[in-house]
Amino acid sequence: MKFLIPPSEGKAKVKPSSVLFSETDFVLEEHVQQVVDLLDLIDDEDLQSVYGTSQEKSELLHRQNQDIFKSRCAPAINRYTGVVYQHIEWETLDEDARKFLNENFLIFSGLFGVLSPQTPIPNYKLKMNVLSLQYHWNPIITEELKGEDLIIDMLPQVHRKAYTPSKNVKQIDFIVKSDGKNKAAGHFGKAVKGKLIRYIAQNKVTDLEGFYGFEYQGFKWDGKAFVKNG
């Protein structure tokens, strides 16, 4: 069983260990190198379209990504700072919950493919939807997941393109019902997702039935999605 969750664009400036990424024997290292090789082909004048920021900052981010194999690492769960991760509150989870989360959750990443929460990685910034990275990773991640009996997908749409779901995949969405219409929960859904991940880890949820015990800010499991009546 695996739960699939997104990364966050925001990264913390955590104190890294002395271990370089090249020394970690990351299982998808060969494919990460292919992404770095692709980055090497980008001209400086095209960097802003890749990183979506100023030319100066784009160049800094680009060099950082290119140098990841020579960069020092920290656990992925400590690097990500977005709303989802703020609501997981990793530091306050007990050891059993952390172990469950690390063994059963995979984080999708434009640069690294898939990570366990405690996988050591350098600081980086690279979205899944630039340079068609979702299509680079699709066959690789699909292969990685093929042996799982149950996959619970809590990914945004862009990350869902990075693998091909099989019949053992259950895609979970967060929906607000208002005026007889359903709409995606959007940014607010990130907080709910973070709290749900925390709940799953604390309660060691292993099937969809386990979702019925979760409620946050009016969102409840209806058997198909987490729904709030607006």
Secondary structure, 3 states (H helix, E strand, C coil): CEEEECCCCCECCCCCCCCEHHHCCCCCHHHHHHHHHHHHCCCHHHHHHHHCCCHHHHHHHHHHHHCHHHCECEEHHHHECCHHHHHHCHHHCCHHHHHHHHHHEEEEECCCEEECCCCEECCCCCCCCCCCHHHHHHHHHHHHHCCCCCEEECCCHHHHCCCCCCCCEEECCEEEEECCEEEECCHHHHHHHHHHHHHHHHHCCCCHHHHHHCEECCEEECCCCEEEEC
